[in-house]
Amino acid sequence: MTDTSETLSGEARLKIRRNRFWTFCALGFAVAIVAGFVTGYAADLLVDGVLPGWSFFLMWGVALVSFTWFTWSYFRRVDELDLLDNLWASLIAFYFYFVAMPSWWLFHDLGLAPEVDHIAIYFATAVVMFAAYGLRKLGLR
Amino acid sequence: MNNRLKVLRAERDWSQAELAGRLDVSRQAVNAIETGKHDPSLPLAFRIARLFEMPIEGIFDDGHE
């Protein structure tokens, strides 16, 4: 097969690059949704005793390996600017967590707040990360 | 860091997308470099220099003599 990458214009190459990237993301998203449905159904079978106990660890392992592979592959596909945007968003989110969790715990210790809700902090951290990433994508670097 | 990327691109009548495709980066990356919001890595700076057939210091200027 002849490599046509040198004969294509830059705009055509960018279009191919973009299409491949979004196809990869769409496939990853679709697989994640299907996996979510399958594991949800399997969890019911597990609780009912239809599936053996070890199948839980198998599903968890497959999900973990798949997520790791997708993330690794994703960061090989993005360019250095997007990689930086991701790293900054992750760092900002980590700092948010690093401050939010002990602050809440301190306020709870002083009787000023209810017990620390780790799920709430988990989702808030994710929101901060996506917001930071989005702002950088909008050009606020 | 200042750079002449926009001028060099205009001289060749290339769009940002055209340059991005030739450098294998996103159009946003080209825009961020042109506007000084992102300093390219050394490998990307070399790719840019090779593409325009110029030395790196002929494209990028860090303000030092």
Backbone of each chain as ProteinMPNN parsed JSONL, in Angstrom:
{"seq_chain_A": "MTDTSETLSGEARLKIRRNRFWTFCALGFAVAIVAGFVTGYAADLLVDGVLPGWSFFLMWGVALVSFTWFTWSYFRRVDELDLLDNLWASLIAFYFYFVAMPSWWLFHDLGLAPEVDHIAIYFATAVVMFAAYGLRKLGLR", "coords_chain_A": {"N_chain_A": [[0.855, -1.194, 0.0], [0.6, 2.178, -0.895], [2.132, 4.934, 0.67], [0.435, 7.78, 1.148], [0.723, 10.033, 2.604], [2.643, 12.009, 2.251], [1.938, 13.157, -0.11], [-0.469, 14.325, 0.29], [-2.274, 17.348, 1.101], [-1.648, 19.672, 3.813], [-4.001, 20.376, 5.093], [-5.682, 18.289, 4.383], [-4.375, 16.181, 5.631], [-4.655, 16.968, 8.266], [-7.399, 16.758, 8.527], [-7.77, 13.994, 8.278], [-6.351, 13.152, 10.525], [-7.898, 14.328, 12.542], [-10.378, 13.076, 12.14], [-9.694, 10.395, 12.677], [-9.036, 10.622, 15.371], [-11.469, 11.467, 16.595], [-13.091, 9.326, 15.923], [-11.844, 7.311, 17.351], [-12.333, 8.28, 19.968], [-15.146, 8.212, 19.998], [-15.638, 5.476, 19.652], [-14.459, 4.488, 21.995], [-16.13, 5.684, 23.88], [-18.563, 4.493, 23.198], [-17.994, 1.788, 23.718], [-17.588, 1.982, 26.463], [-20.153, 2.659, 27.355], [-21.652, 0.381, 26.567], [-20.276, -1.524, 28.077], [-20.933, -0.604, 30.595], [-23.692, -1.142, 30.719], [-23.628, -3.95, 30.427], [-22.102, -4.779, 32.67], [-23.725, -3.841, 34.669], [-25.997, -5.432, 34.334], [-24.779, -7.9, 34.728], [-24.042, -7.633, 37.368], [-26.442, -7.883, 38.716], [-26.978, -10.573, 38.154], [-24.887, -11.666, 39.498], [-25.446, -11.046, 42.164], [-27.751, -12.543, 42.427], [-26.659, -15.004, 42.403], [-26.269, -16.396, 40.08], [-24.046, -15.97, 38.485], [-20.612, -16.882, 39.078], [-18.575, -15.898, 41.937], [-15.946, -15.13, 41.312], [-16.196, -13.946, 38.855], [-16.78, -11.315, 39.164], [-14.306, -10.145, 39.843], [-12.986, -10.651, 37.492], [-14.416, -9.05, 35.643], [-13.951, -6.544, 36.749], [-11.165, -6.429, 36.497], [-10.881, -6.531, 33.692], [-12.152, -4.144, 33.001], [-10.454, -2.301, 34.241], [-7.988, -2.74, 32.924], [-8.792, -2.127, 30.316], [-9.496, 0.586, 30.558], [-7.023, 1.65, 31.266], [-5.523, 1.047, 28.958], [-6.971, 2.545, 27.041], [-6.579, 5.161, 27.989], [-3.775, 5.377, 27.803], [-3.47, 5.069, 25.029], [-4.966, 7.246, 24.18], [-3.433, 9.438, 25.043], [-1.275, 9.123, 23.394], [-2.275, 9.913, 21.023], [-3.05, 12.575, 21.135], [-1.849, 15.975, 20.684], [1.027, 17.938, 21.81], [0.037, 20.25, 23.001], [-2.569, 19.625, 23.803], [-1.966, 17.602, 25.536], [-0.643, 19.074, 27.514], [-2.802, 20.669, 28.349], [-4.421, 18.706, 29.475], [-2.722, 17.826, 31.541], [-2.464, 20.153, 33.101], [-5.136, 20.521, 33.859], [-5.529, 18.216, 35.364], [-3.703, 18.657, 37.421], [-4.7, 20.993, 38.629], [-7.178, 20.013, 39.482], [-6.284, 18.077, 41.267], [-5.063, 19.716, 43.208], [-7.338, 21.029, 44.074], [-8.716, 18.888, 45.301], [-6.814, 18.261, 47.233], [-6.946, 20.434, 48.913], [-9.687, 20.749, 49.449], [-10.704, 18.366, 50.695], [-9.265, 18.007, 53.291], [-10.003, 20.487, 54.354], [-12.783, 20.366, 54.611], [-12.899, 18.22, 56.379], [-11.636, 19.413, 58.575], [-13.443, 21.5, 59.153], [-15.608, 19.904, 59.848], [-14.584, 18.684, 62.121], [-14.498, 20.849, 63.787], [-17.095, 21.198, 64.217], [-18.569, 22.606, 62.424], [-19.472, 21.681, 60.02], [-21.131, 18.962, 58.235], [-20.302, 15.384, 58.26], [-17.47, 14.349, 56.291], [-18.155, 14.019, 52.877], [-17.197, 11.808, 50.735], [-17.912, 10.966, 48.198], [-19.165, 13.198, 47.151], [-17.003, 14.961, 47.076], [-15.416, 13.615, 45.276], [-16.928, 13.814, 42.862], [-17.018, 16.591, 42.666], [-14.336, 17.149, 42.307], [-13.95, 15.997, 39.807], [-15.603, 17.684, 38.298], [-14.243, 20.119, 38.602], [-11.88, 19.457, 37.259], [-12.793, 18.992, 34.6], [-13.805, 21.521, 34.086], [-11.505, 23.123, 34.265], [-10.044, 22.05, 32.153], [-11.757, 22.652, 30.026], [-11.749, 25.472, 30.108], [-9.104, 25.984, 29.422], [-9.143, 24.967, 26.865], [-10.731, 26.869, 25.723], [-8.98, 28.826, 25.402], [-7.937, 30.144, 27.589], [-5.15, 30.28, 28.74]], "CA_chain_A": [[0.0, 0.0, 0.0], [1.421, 3.375, -1.025], [1.915, 5.951, 1.695], [0.07, 9.025, 0.464], [0.757, 11.135, 3.564], [3.5, 13.079, 1.755], [1.321, 13.795, -1.279], [-1.672, 15.038, 0.717], [-2.068, 18.685, 1.645], [-1.685, 19.714, 5.271], [-5.398, 20.406, 5.547], [-6.217, 16.929, 4.235], [-3.765, 15.363, 6.691], [-5.28, 17.358, 9.545], [-8.757, 16.208, 8.53], [-7.637, 12.553, 8.562], [-5.925, 13.049, 11.931], [-9.04, 14.682, 13.39], [-11.388, 12.015, 12.009], [-9.215, 9.214, 13.406], [-9.101, 10.904, 16.806], [-12.854, 11.471, 17.067], [-13.583, 7.953, 15.799], [-11.284, 6.619, 18.52], [-13.068, 8.719, 21.165], [-16.529, 7.728, 19.903], [-15.61, 4.033, 19.913], [-14.184, 4.323, 23.422], [-17.353, 6.077, 24.586], [-19.575, 3.456, 22.927], [-17.591, 0.582, 24.457], [-17.807, 2.247, 27.891], [-21.602, 2.592, 27.61], [-22.053, -1.03, 26.485], [-19.686, -2.203, 29.244], [-21.72, -0.188, 31.756], [-24.937, -1.916, 30.708], [-23.317, -5.373, 30.633], [-21.692, -5.013, 34.063], [-24.909, -3.62, 35.501], [-26.812, -6.653, 34.223], [-24.006, -8.984, 35.342], [-24.053, -7.435, 38.823], [-27.698, -8.487, 39.199], [-26.805, -12.031, 38.089], [-23.917, -12.001, 40.549], [-26.179, -10.97, 43.435], [-28.699, -13.67, 42.435], [-25.911, -16.257, 42.482], [-26.203, -17.042, 38.758], [-22.639, -15.906, 38.087], [-19.705, -17.171, 40.2], [-17.979, -14.728, 42.583], [-14.714, -14.673, 40.663], [-16.501, -13.19, 37.634], [-16.703, -9.895, 39.524], [-12.912, -9.721, 39.733], [-12.657, -10.699, 36.064], [-14.997, -7.854, 35.012], [-13.236, -5.381, 37.286], [-9.831, -6.449, 35.882], [-11.025, -6.17, 32.269], [-12.477, -2.709, 32.955], [-9.253, -1.557, 34.63], [-7.017, -2.856, 31.828], [-9.337, -1.393, 29.174], [-9.381, 2.022, 30.843], [-5.591, 1.982, 31.204], [-5.124, 1.017, 27.548], [-7.598, 3.678, 26.351], [-5.896, 6.381, 28.42], [-2.437, 5.346, 27.198], [-3.639, 5.29, 23.595], [-5.465, 8.614, 24.008], [-2.329, 10.394, 25.185], [-0.387, 8.973, 22.246], [-2.93, 10.504, 19.854], [-3.182, 14.031, 21.253], [-0.58, 16.681, 20.505], [1.623, 18.383, 23.071], [-0.802, 21.275, 23.632], [-3.667, 18.939, 24.478], [-1.36, 16.901, 26.669], [-0.446, 20.094, 28.552], [-4.132, 21.027, 28.877], [-4.817, 17.593, 30.356], [-1.872, 17.804, 32.742], [-2.836, 21.295, 33.948], [-6.467, 20.251, 34.425], [-5.34, 17.198, 36.406], [-3.0, 19.272, 38.558], [-5.649, 21.902, 39.297], [-8.157, 19.165, 40.17], [-5.61, 17.468, 42.413], [-4.926, 20.756, 44.232], [-8.677, 21.226, 44.631], [-8.974, 17.785, 46.231], [-5.824, 18.346, 48.296], [-7.383, 21.488, 49.83], [-11.099, 20.587, 49.815], [-10.962, 17.259, 51.621], [-8.87, 18.327, 54.672], [-10.759, 21.647, 54.841], [-14.092, 19.841, 55.041], [-12.641, 17.412, 57.57], [-11.351, 20.362, 59.66], [-14.707, 22.152, 59.516], [-16.415, 18.907, 60.557], [-13.956, 18.516, 63.431], [-14.842, 22.033, 64.58], [-18.552, 21.203, 64.378], [-19.16, 23.594, 61.513], [-19.935, 21.029, 58.783], [-21.42, 17.529, 58.421], [-19.172, 14.494, 57.961], [-16.935, 14.448, 54.928], [-18.824, 13.196, 51.87], [-16.144, 11.548, 49.748], [-18.499, 10.88, 46.852], [-19.38, 14.588, 46.706], [-15.69, 15.531, 46.737], [-14.986, 12.919, 44.059], [-17.594, 14.425, 41.713], [-16.598, 17.995, 42.581], [-12.986, 17.127, 41.724], [-14.12, 15.738, 38.368], [-16.161, 18.905, 37.706], [-13.145, 21.092, 38.543], [-10.952, 19.021, 36.211], [-13.391, 19.26, 33.284], [-13.915, 22.976, 33.927], [-10.16, 23.632, 33.989], [-9.712, 21.609, 30.796], [-12.587, 23.427, 29.106], [-11.268, 26.858, 30.067], [-7.857, 26.002, 28.642], [-9.523, 24.763, 25.461], [-11.286, 28.131, 25.245], [-7.863, 29.754, 25.178], [-7.494, 30.798, 28.838], [-3.921, 29.592, 29.162]], "C_chain_A": [[0.897, 1.252, 0.0], [1.084, 4.371, 0.074], [1.657, 7.287, 1.004], [0.213, 10.238, 1.371], [1.598, 12.307, 3.059], [2.844, 13.836, 0.605], [0.078, 14.594, -0.893], [-1.321, 16.432, 1.213], [-2.124, 18.616, 3.164], [-3.106, 19.67, 5.795], [-6.027, 19.022, 5.454], [-5.671, 16.015, 5.332], [-4.381, 15.679, 8.045], [-6.68, 16.764, 9.658], [-8.719, 14.718, 8.875], [-7.296, 12.347, 10.039], [-7.107, 13.285, 12.873], [-10.104, 13.588, 13.361], [-10.979, 10.761, 12.787], [-9.364, 9.417, 14.917], [-10.533, 10.82, 17.32], [-13.505, 10.098, 16.932], [-13.116, 7.132, 16.995], [-12.065, 6.981, 19.786], [-14.5, 8.17, 21.162], [-16.598, 6.228, 20.19], [-15.39, 3.753, 21.398], [-15.418, 4.618, 24.254], [-18.416, 4.994, 24.437], [-19.261, 2.183, 23.714], [-17.859, 0.771, 25.948], [-19.291, 2.143, 28.241], [-22.08, 1.134, 27.601], [-21.542, -1.791, 27.71], [-20.464, -1.863, 30.512], [-23.017, -0.982, 31.867], [-24.671, -3.39, 31.054], [-22.96, -5.643, 32.095], [-22.85, -4.789, 35.03], [-25.802, -4.846, 35.517], [-26.122, -7.81, 34.939], [-24.015, -8.869, 36.862], [-25.313, -8.046, 39.438], [-27.582, -10.011, 39.228], [-25.871, -12.522, 39.194], [-24.613, -12.059, 41.914], [-27.132, -12.153, 43.559], [-27.994, -15.026, 42.49], [-25.828, -17.008, 41.168], [-24.761, -17.082, 38.268], [-21.751, -16.217, 39.292], [-19.024, -15.896, 40.713], [-16.748, -14.197, 41.87], [-14.98, -13.835, 39.42], [-16.485, -11.682, 37.908], [-15.283, -9.381, 39.337], [-12.454, -9.713, 38.272], [-13.162, -9.428, 35.371], [-14.257, -6.593, 35.462], [-11.852, -5.281, 36.633], [-9.884, -6.021, 34.425], [-11.289, -4.665, 32.14], [-11.228, -1.872, 33.253], [-8.214, -1.562, 33.507], [-7.492, -2.047, 30.614], [-9.176, 0.115, 29.367], [-7.924, 2.47, 30.729], [-5.122, 2.039, 29.753], [-5.69, 2.226, 26.805], [-6.869, 4.976, 26.701], [-4.515, 6.486, 27.779], [-2.526, 5.683, 25.713], [-4.099, 6.724, 23.309], [-4.3, 9.612, 24.05], [-1.262, 10.237, 24.105], [-0.963, 9.658, 21.014], [-3.011, 12.025, 19.927], [-1.829, 14.689, 21.022], [-0.118, 17.265, 21.838], [0.782, 19.448, 23.769], [-1.944, 20.627, 24.415], [-3.155, 18.155, 25.689], [-1.152, 17.87, 27.835], [-1.774, 20.5, 29.18], [-4.622, 19.961, 29.856], [-4.017, 17.593, 31.654], [-2.219, 18.956, 33.68], [-4.18, 21.054, 34.628], [-6.362, 19.24, 35.567], [-4.686, 17.801, 37.639], [-3.93, 20.189, 39.349], [-6.684, 21.094, 40.089], [-7.539, 18.508, 41.402], [-5.448, 18.484, 43.547], [-6.272, 21.035, 44.89], [-8.965, 20.152, 45.677], [-8.088, 17.922, 47.473], [-6.21, 19.393, 49.343], [-8.796, 21.192, 50.354], [-11.324, 19.521, 50.883], [-10.522, 17.578, 53.057], [-9.613, 19.532, 55.239], [-12.11, 21.198, 55.391], [-13.922, 19.049, 56.342], [-12.392, 18.317, 58.786], [-12.639, 21.036, 60.128], [-15.626, 21.186, 60.269], [-15.897, 18.715, 61.987], [-14.303, 19.672, 64.37], [-16.35, 22.155, 64.79], [-19.258, 22.184, 63.47], [-19.731, 22.968, 60.246], [-20.276, 19.578, 59.082], [-20.192, 16.691, 58.078], [-18.737, 14.603, 56.505], [-17.664, 13.475, 54.011], [-17.834, 12.966, 50.728], [-16.678, 11.448, 48.323], [-18.686, 12.29, 46.288], [-18.051, 15.213, 46.283], [-15.155, 14.905, 45.449], [-15.606, 13.592, 42.83], [-17.192, 15.893, 41.548], [-15.201, 18.089, 41.952], [-13.062, 16.913, 40.214], [-14.641, 16.987, 37.665], [-15.064, 19.962, 37.553], [-12.178, 20.74, 37.407], [-11.513, 19.339, 34.822], [-13.503, 20.764, 33.031], [-12.55, 23.577, 33.57], [-9.737, 23.269, 32.562], [-10.474, 22.447, 29.761], [-12.116, 24.864, 28.974], [-9.978, 26.97, 29.272], [-8.165, 25.812, 27.16], [-10.102, 26.044, 24.862], [-10.194, 29.197, 25.081], [-7.371, 30.457, 26.417], [-6.276, 30.059, 29.391], [-3.022, 30.539, 29.919]], "O_chain_A": [[1.829, 1.361, 0.797], [-0.084, 4.621, 0.373], [2.543, 7.851, 0.362], [-0.131, 11.351, 0.974], [1.318, 13.46, 3.386], [3.148, 15.005, 0.366], [-0.378, 15.443, -1.659], [-0.211, 16.672, 1.687], [-2.589, 17.628, 3.734], [-3.393, 19.02, 6.8], [-6.802, 18.621, 6.323], [-6.394, 15.188, 5.889], [-4.603, 14.789, 8.866], [-7.099, 16.324, 10.729], [-9.531, 14.237, 9.665], [-7.869, 11.489, 10.711], [-7.301, 12.565, 13.852], [-10.661, 13.214, 14.393], [-11.799, 10.143, 13.465], [-9.764, 8.506, 15.643], [-10.796, 10.189, 18.344], [-14.37, 9.741, 17.731], [-13.88, 6.362, 17.575], [-12.416, 6.107, 20.578], [-15.001, 7.72, 22.192], [-17.503, 5.763, 20.884], [-16.049, 2.894, 21.983], [-15.723, 3.904, 25.209], [-19.083, 4.622, 25.402], [-20.154, 1.575, 24.305], [-18.301, -0.158, 26.624], [-19.65, 1.609, 29.29], [-22.809, 0.702, 28.493], [-22.263, -2.592, 28.304], [-20.639, -2.706, 31.391], [-23.397, -1.434, 32.947], [-25.382, -3.994, 31.857], [-23.444, -6.605, 32.693], [-22.952, -5.447, 36.065], [-26.302, -5.255, 36.566], [-26.755, -8.592, 35.649], [-23.997, -9.878, 37.566], [-25.274, -8.638, 40.517], [-28.016, -10.664, 40.178], [-26.03, -13.613, 39.741], [-24.402, -12.98, 42.703], [-27.311, -12.704, 44.645], [-28.642, -16.066, 42.608], [-25.362, -18.147, 41.14], [-24.306, -18.081, 37.712], [-22.097, -15.854, 40.416], [-18.918, -14.917, 39.974], [-16.518, -12.989, 41.817], [-14.105, -13.095, 38.971], [-16.215, -10.879, 37.015], [-15.07, -8.32, 38.751], [-11.643, -8.879, 37.867], [-12.429, -8.804, 34.604], [-13.975, -5.7, 34.663], [-11.413, -4.193, 36.261], [-9.045, -5.245, 33.967], [-10.718, -3.998, 31.276], [-10.978, -0.86, 32.597], [-7.635, -0.526, 33.179], [-6.698, -1.368, 29.963], [-8.77, 0.828, 28.449], [-7.628, 3.527, 30.171], [-4.41, 2.963, 29.361], [-4.98, 2.864, 26.028], [-6.578, 5.789, 25.824], [-4.13, 7.542, 27.278], [-1.746, 6.488, 25.204], [-3.679, 7.337, 22.328], [-4.198, 10.504, 23.208], [-0.433, 11.128, 23.923], [-0.233, 9.954, 20.067], [-3.037, 12.693, 18.894], [-0.788, 14.045, 21.149], [-0.784, 17.108, 22.861], [0.806, 19.546, 24.996], [-2.246, 21.025, 25.54], [-3.822, 18.061, 26.72], [-1.439, 17.544, 28.987], [-1.866, 20.658, 30.398], [-5.162, 20.271, 30.918], [-4.57, 17.385, 32.734], [-2.266, 18.779, 34.897], [-4.349, 21.34, 35.813], [-7.015, 19.383, 36.601], [-5.068, 17.491, 38.768], [-3.945, 20.165, 40.579], [-7.023, 21.443, 41.22], [-8.181, 18.394, 42.446], [-5.671, 18.155, 44.712], [-6.351, 21.249, 46.1], [-9.398, 20.452, 46.79], [-8.539, 17.728, 48.602], [-5.852, 19.266, 50.514], [-9.073, 21.358, 51.541], [-12.045, 19.747, 51.855], [-11.332, 17.436, 53.973], [-9.837, 19.614, 56.447], [-12.521, 21.594, 56.482], [-14.706, 19.196, 57.28], [-12.87, 18.035, 59.885], [-12.901, 21.137, 61.326], [-16.329, 21.579, 61.2], [-16.676, 18.6, 62.934], [-14.391, 19.497, 65.585], [-16.826, 23.081, 65.447], [-20.408, 22.552, 63.711], [-20.404, 23.65, 59.473], [-19.782, 19.012, 60.058], [-19.166, 17.224, 57.658], [-19.533, 14.91, 55.617], [-17.784, 12.285, 54.304], [-17.657, 13.825, 49.865], [-15.99, 11.798, 47.364], [-18.407, 12.548, 45.117], [-17.975, 15.905, 45.267], [-14.521, 15.578, 44.637], [-14.901, 13.905, 41.87], [-17.043, 16.38, 40.427], [-14.924, 18.995, 41.165], [-12.344, 17.552, 39.444], [-14.188, 17.321, 36.571], [-14.962, 20.618, 36.517], [-11.716, 21.621, 36.683], [-10.809, 19.883, 33.971], [-13.32, 21.227, 31.905], [-12.45, 24.43, 32.688], [-9.145, 24.085, 31.855], [-9.91, 22.888, 28.76], [-12.081, 25.417, 27.874], [-9.779, 27.936, 28.535], [-7.526, 26.422, 26.303], [-9.987, 26.285, 23.66], [-10.468, 30.325, 24.671], [-6.472, 31.293, 26.326], [-6.364, 29.319, 30.371], [-1.94, 30.146, 30.356]]}, "seq_chain_B": "MNNRLKVLRAERDWSQAELAGRLDVSRQAVNAIETGKHDPSLPLAFRIARLFEMPIEGIFDDGHE", "coords_chain_B": {"N_chain_B": [[7.527, 33.861, 24.473], [8.606, 35.302, 21.465], [7.653, 34.832, 18.027], [7.959, 34.119, 14.459], [6.056, 32.769, 13.155], [3.456, 33.212, 12.15], [3.905, 35.09, 10.137], [5.636, 33.688, 8.434], [3.972, 31.649, 7.693], [1.982, 33.066, 6.379], [3.423, 34.036, 4.227], [3.661, 31.803, 2.68], [1.13, 31.371, 2.067], [-0.47, 29.703, 3.623], [-3.044, 28.193, 5.535], [-3.934, 28.063, 9.044], [-4.779, 25.502, 9.551], [-3.617, 24.103, 7.445], [-0.881, 24.349, 8.057], [-0.921, 23.077, 10.544], [-1.599, 20.44, 9.808], [0.672, 19.753, 8.338], [2.535, 19.746, 10.336], [1.63, 17.822, 11.993], [0.032, 18.385, 14.237], [-2.635, 19.845, 16.26], [-4.956, 22.362, 15.025], [-5.445, 24.213, 16.957], [-3.099, 24.135, 18.403], [-1.251, 25.316, 16.679], [-2.353, 27.878, 16.566], [-2.088, 28.634, 19.27], [0.676, 28.724, 19.521], [1.337, 30.708, 17.669], [0.116, 32.937, 18.824], [1.578, 33.227, 21.057], [0.836, 31.885, 23.337], [1.631, 29.408, 23.872], [4.682, 27.797, 24.15], [6.509, 25.934, 21.9], [7.575, 22.479, 22.223], [10.969, 21.241, 22.177], [11.351, 19.161, 20.176], [9.108, 19.759, 18.504], [9.686, 22.37, 17.767], [11.961, 21.921, 16.225], [10.788, 20.482, 14.146], [9.21, 22.458, 13.028], [11.198, 24.251, 12.221], [12.528, 22.702, 10.306], [10.486, 22.382, 8.45], [10.107, 24.982, 7.484], [12.587, 25.366, 6.538], [14.593, 26.759, 7.923], [16.824, 28.072, 10.478], [16.191, 27.404, 13.988], [16.411, 29.699, 15.612], [15.861, 31.616, 13.772], [13.204, 31.665, 13.594], [12.084, 31.62, 16.149], [12.277, 33.808, 18.952], [13.776, 34.519, 21.899], [14.182, 36.856, 23.168], [16.704, 37.408, 24.078], [19.968, 38.685, 23.382]], "CA_chain_B": [[8.542, 33.877, 23.427], [8.102, 35.796, 20.176], [7.994, 33.993, 16.873], [7.565, 34.639, 13.143], [5.289, 31.685, 12.528], [2.322, 33.752, 11.391], [4.453, 35.737, 8.936], [6.151, 32.634, 7.55], [2.8, 30.933, 7.184], [1.314, 33.959, 5.418], [4.273, 34.096, 3.023], [3.388, 30.593, 1.884], [-0.322, 31.337, 1.86], [-0.999, 28.521, 4.31], [-3.963, 28.411, 6.654], [-3.466, 27.405, 10.278], [-5.064, 24.071, 9.398], [-2.604, 23.564, 6.541], [0.365, 24.215, 8.82], [-1.136, 22.054, 11.578], [-1.516, 19.138, 9.154], [2.069, 19.487, 7.963], [3.31, 19.525, 11.566], [0.962, 16.744, 12.731], [-0.528, 18.881, 15.508], [-3.978, 20.406, 16.062], [-4.967, 23.775, 14.617], [-5.362, 24.985, 18.205], [-1.68, 24.211, 18.8], [-0.634, 26.343, 15.82], [-2.875, 29.168, 17.027], [-1.506, 28.943, 20.586], [2.086, 29.089, 19.304], [1.367, 32.003, 16.976], [-0.299, 34.017, 19.729], [2.497, 33.251, 22.195], [0.26, 31.248, 24.536], [2.295, 28.106, 24.072], [6.015, 27.638, 23.569], [6.583, 24.532, 21.462], [8.658, 21.646, 22.737], [12.141, 21.245, 21.286], [11.086, 18.375, 18.959], [8.186, 20.461, 17.603], [10.423, 23.525, 17.23], [12.816, 21.391, 15.148], [9.919, 20.143, 13.009], [8.834, 23.741, 12.422], [12.394, 24.777, 11.548], [12.764, 21.882, 9.102], [9.419, 22.651, 7.486], [10.352, 26.282, 6.858], [13.994, 25.34, 6.097], [15.26, 27.88, 8.604], [17.269, 27.703, 11.832], [15.169, 27.673, 15.015], [16.498, 31.089, 16.072], [15.304, 32.473, 12.723], [11.739, 31.632, 13.751], [11.739, 31.945, 17.538], [13.142, 34.802, 19.582], [13.511, 34.523, 23.35], [14.424, 38.2, 23.688], [18.107, 37.594, 24.462], [20.876, 38.972, 22.249]], "C_chain_B": [[7.918, 34.363, 22.113], [8.469, 34.821, 19.057], [7.425, 34.585, 15.586], [6.669, 33.649, 12.404], [4.164, 32.221, 11.632], [2.793, 34.367, 10.076], [4.91, 34.683, 7.936], [5.005, 31.852, 6.907], [2.105, 31.763, 6.106], [2.111, 34.049, 4.115], [4.014, 32.91, 2.09], [1.899, 30.423, 1.577], [-0.943, 30.068, 2.445], [-1.986, 28.959, 5.377], [-3.356, 27.756, 7.904], [-3.671, 25.902, 10.181], [-4.019, 23.402, 8.502], [-1.285, 23.334, 7.294], [0.24, 23.118, 9.874], [-0.998, 20.649, 10.987], [-0.085, 18.778, 8.788], [2.94, 19.197, 9.184], [2.768, 18.366, 12.405], [0.572, 17.18, 14.145], [-1.926, 19.426, 15.217], [-3.869, 21.858, 15.601], [-4.861, 24.678, 15.847], [-3.915, 25.156, 18.651], [-0.972, 25.282, 17.982], [-1.067, 27.728, 16.29], [-2.227, 29.584, 18.356], [-0.04, 29.347, 20.451], [2.17, 30.473, 18.672], [1.053, 33.168, 17.912], [0.56, 34.075, 20.995], [1.94, 32.627, 23.464], [0.887, 29.896, 24.82], [3.658, 28.136, 23.387], [6.173, 26.177, 23.17], [7.728, 23.784, 22.129], [9.817, 21.695, 21.741], [11.908, 20.382, 20.037], [10.155, 19.085, 17.972], [8.873, 21.684, 16.986], [11.332, 23.077, 16.087], [11.974, 21.051, 13.913], [9.52, 21.413, 12.255], [10.007, 24.303, 11.614], [12.667, 24.011, 10.257], [11.733, 22.194, 8.017], [9.676, 23.964, 6.742], [11.792, 26.412, 6.352], [14.749, 26.556, 6.629], [15.81, 27.388, 9.939], [16.2, 28.096, 12.859], [15.194, 29.143, 15.444], [16.038, 32.088, 15.001], [13.792, 32.549, 12.803], [11.327, 32.086, 15.146], [12.765, 32.906, 18.132], [12.806, 34.875, 21.075], [13.849, 35.874, 23.988], [15.851, 38.462, 24.126], [18.949, 37.831, 23.221], [21.789, 37.795, 21.994]], "O_chain_B": [[6.852, 33.901, 21.705], [9.458, 34.092, 19.138], [6.533, 35.433, 15.615], [6.547, 33.695, 11.18], [3.955, 31.746, 10.516], [2.162, 34.189, 9.034], [4.612, 34.77, 6.745], [5.07, 31.456, 5.744], [1.696, 31.245, 5.067], [1.533, 34.129, 3.032], [4.137, 33.02, 0.87], [1.479, 29.468, 0.923], [-1.819, 29.449, 1.841], [-1.786, 29.975, 6.043], [-2.392, 26.996, 7.818], [-2.851, 25.121, 10.662], [-3.591, 22.278, 8.765], [-0.663, 22.277, 7.185], [1.164, 22.33, 10.078], [-0.364, 19.777, 11.581], [0.321, 17.623, 8.916], [3.948, 18.496, 9.088], [3.374, 17.977, 13.404], [0.759, 16.444, 15.113], [-2.352, 19.464, 14.062], [-2.831, 22.5, 15.765], [-4.272, 25.757, 15.793], [-3.546, 26.191, 19.207], [-0.186, 26.063, 18.519], [-0.246, 28.639, 16.4], [-1.864, 30.746, 18.539], [0.435, 30.215, 21.184], [2.975, 31.308, 19.087], [1.644, 34.243, 17.807], [0.299, 34.875, 21.894], [2.497, 32.812, 24.545], [0.689, 29.318, 25.889], [3.77, 28.458, 22.204], [5.994, 25.281, 23.996], [8.721, 24.382, 22.544], [9.653, 22.137, 20.604], [12.234, 20.822, 18.935], [10.37, 19.031, 16.761], [8.66, 21.991, 15.813], [11.458, 23.782, 15.086], [12.389, 21.298, 12.781], [9.494, 21.444, 11.024], [9.84, 24.765, 10.486], [13.0, 24.609, 9.233], [12.056, 22.262, 6.832], [9.488, 24.049, 5.528], [12.17, 27.447, 5.803], [15.436, 27.267, 5.896], [15.321, 26.395, 10.479], [15.406, 29.006, 12.623], [14.145, 29.763, 15.618], [15.849, 33.269, 15.293], [13.169, 33.393, 12.16], [10.361, 32.831, 15.314], [13.959, 32.822, 17.847], [11.696, 35.245, 21.457], [13.806, 36.013, 25.21], [16.194, 39.583, 24.502], [18.693, 37.269, 22.156], [22.619, 37.843, 21.086]]}, "name": "protein", "num_of_chains": 2, "seq": "MTDTSETLSGEARLKIRRNRFWTFCALGFAVAIVAGFVTGYAADLLVDGVLPGWSFFLMWGVALVSFTWFTWSYFRRVDELDLLDNLWASLIAFYFYFVAMPSWWLFHDLGLAPEVDHIAIYFATAVVMFAAYGLRKLGLRMNNRLKVLRAERDWSQAELAGRLDVSRQAVNAIETGKHDPSLPLAFRIARLFEMPIEGIFDDGHE"}
